[in-house]
Amino acid sequence: MAYADPEAGRAADRERFRKRTAARVAQGLCPRCGERPPAPERSLCGPCNDKRNAASRARDARLRAEGKPRRDPVREREYERERSRREAEARRAAGLCTRCGRQPAALGRSSCEPCLEKRRAADRARYAAGKAAGLPYGGANADAKRRAGRAKSRRRQKARKDAGLCIRCGKRPPVEGGTTCTPCRQKRQAAEQRNYAARRAAGCCTRCGEPVFEGLSRCRPCALADDAGRSPERKNARSRQRYAERRARGLCTACGAPSQGASRCPTCAEKSYHGSGYFRGIPVWDPRWTVIELDTGKEHGPFDSAADVALCLAFEKLDRDRVEVLSDASPMASLTAWG
C-alpha cells in the first residue's frame, strides 16, 4: 500500500514487521521465514542463518575492498561495551570468572586464579618493557598510578593508626603525641637534613628544589604555603628558642654568623636598619647647581652652593632671564624640614 507520507509508510511497515516477528516467535518459528523452528541456541533457522552469514561475508568483503570499515566504529564500540557489561554481570551472578566464564571466581575476586595469574604475568612483562624503555611506571598512566598509590598509602596509614602502630613501619608503637616511632622519625629527620643540605648547597629551594635568588632557603610559592599552614604559636616559640641559642653562642640571631657579641652581624644589622622605621628611603645629599645659557647652550658649573651660582652670573655678565639653573637636589629634600 502506497502512502502519501513516506515517514508514515515506514512507521507502518516497522509496526507490521514487529507484529509479524512477535507472532512467529510466539509460535516457535523462525522470525525471518516463519516456516521452520529456529536452530538450537539461535533465533533463526539453519537456512536463514546461512543466508544471513553469506550476505554478511559478502558485504564485509566489499567494504574491505573499498577500504571502508565493516560497521560504524562508534556504534560498534558502544555495542561491544554494552555486550561486555551484560556478559560480565551474567557471569558474576552465576559465580563464574568474568574473563573466561568457565571456572569459578577466586575468593573475593571477580576472576579465577588462572586468569589472574595470566593478567599478572602480562602486567609484569609490560612493566619490564616500559622500564627498559625508560618510561615512568613502566609506561602506565602516571597520574592514575600516583592516585592509586596515594589512596593505598592513606588506607594503610589509617589501618596502622587505628591499630596503635607506627604509620611508616607498622611494627612499633608511635611516640607520645606523634604517628611514627622513634627509629622511623630519626631516619626521616636524617634524610630530610641531607636533602636540605644538598639543595641549600645547590642554591635551590629546600622544599621543591626549584632555583631561588639571593641565597634564600625557599622559593616564594613554598614560603607562602609554609606560612599559611604554619601555626603562629609554634613559629614564635621556635624563633625565641633559636634566638636564645644563637645569643648564648655569640652568633648573629638572624643568620647564625659570628657577630662578636652583638645581636646581629653588620650585614643583618644594615638590613634590619633599612627595614625599620628609622630608615626613610632615599637619603638627602647636598645639592649642586649647573647654569646653562639658553642662547648658546653653554654650561657653567657644577656649583656647590647658590652663592657660587650668583657669582657665576655676575662674573659672566649673564641675565637671569637668559639662563636656566638646574639643581640635582634629593627628592627627599622637599619632604623634610627642620622643626
Summary of the structure (lengths in Angstrom):
residues: 339
radius of gyration: 43.9
end to end distance: 113.8
largest distance: 134.2
contacts: 757
relative contact order: 0.02
helix: 53%
strand: 6%
